[in-house]
Amino acid sequence: MRLAMYGTPARYTPGGTCDRDWRATTRRTPVRDHRIITNKEIEMTVTVDHRPEAPSGPPKLDRDRLRRAQQDTMDSPRMAYSLLAKMMFKPVDLMYGKKGSYTKFAMLEIIARVPYQAWERMGYWAVHRHAGRSALARRVFERIVEARADQDNEQWHLLIVQDLVQRTGQRQTWLLHKAAPWAIAFFYYHVSWMLFLLRPDWSYRLNAEFEDHAEHEYMTFVAENPDLDFVPDPGTYAAEYGRYRSVADLLRQIGHDERTHKLDSLESMREPRVR
């Protein structure tokens, strides 16, 4: 913030002027029933040098790179899932089937947002705790911004998949597609923040396992349904997420997003606590 003082004595008028450069100045025209507050006219210019900006999200790939990304996933083994991860995956397979489907993906995307919400909550707690250490508080807040951006990306996945559910006329019941996802999400949320409180790297590891599972589910589904390459992308959320040549490419992009989230979580495990 710069504070510049110049000019001649002037009287203060409520509601000073503001020019196009966002410089707030007092009026110089005398007005009845006001008080003199200074012998100088005051100009204030506020300059923001740094502010955490939301990441742009996972990279958008063209058709050829999406196909290569799918093949990379199919050629890569799944992670060695922990007991907690298996406790979430097994009920999902029992309720929605082992094979992928739009309704199953919608359920997974409801759950996928949960750890990022938990990390955001813990991040605000940490900002409050370390408010007296401004540099650390800023780094923590940058983590919060990243978590919120990941939540947004997962939310777009949910909206896109839910649109595909409606377009294909797949049936959704209250028990399986409302109550069950929220029950699992409730469990996952509390496990995520408790692990983050005890050992943040455990929380990041669990999320990496979940994202690895989602990545393989999407890519396998596309491989098992080659006709999707001939179904045009409806483009319902093209303005926000991008338009693709086919539904297959749209799902490949979502699968690649999940891989990006997985790699980010594995990277965060190296320095789980902000210092």
Secondary structure as GFF3:
##gff-version 3
##sequence-region A 1 275
A	DSSP	beta_strand	2	6	.	.	.	ID=ss1
A	DSSP	beta_strand	17	18	.	.	.	ID=ss2
A	DSSP	beta_strand	24	25	.	.	.	ID=ss3
A	DSSP	beta_strand	41	45	.	.	.	ID=ss4
A	DSSP	alpha_helix	63	75	.	.	.	ID=ss5
A	DSSP	alpha_helix	83	96	.	.	.	ID=ss6
A	DSSP	alpha_helix	102	112	.	.	.	ID=ss7
A	DSSP	alpha_helix	114	129	.	.	.	ID=ss8
A	DSSP	alpha_helix	134	168	.	.	.	ID=ss9
A	DSSP	alpha_helix	174	174	.	.	.	ID=ss10
A	DSSP	pi_helix	175	179	.	.	.	ID=ss11
A	DSSP	alpha_helix	180	198	.	.	.	ID=ss12
A	DSSP	alpha_helix	200	224	.	.	.	ID=ss13
A	DSSP	three_ten_helix	226	230	.	.	.	ID=ss14
A	DSSP	alpha_helix	238	241	.	.	.	ID=ss15
A	DSSP	alpha_helix	247	268	.	.	.	ID=ss16
###
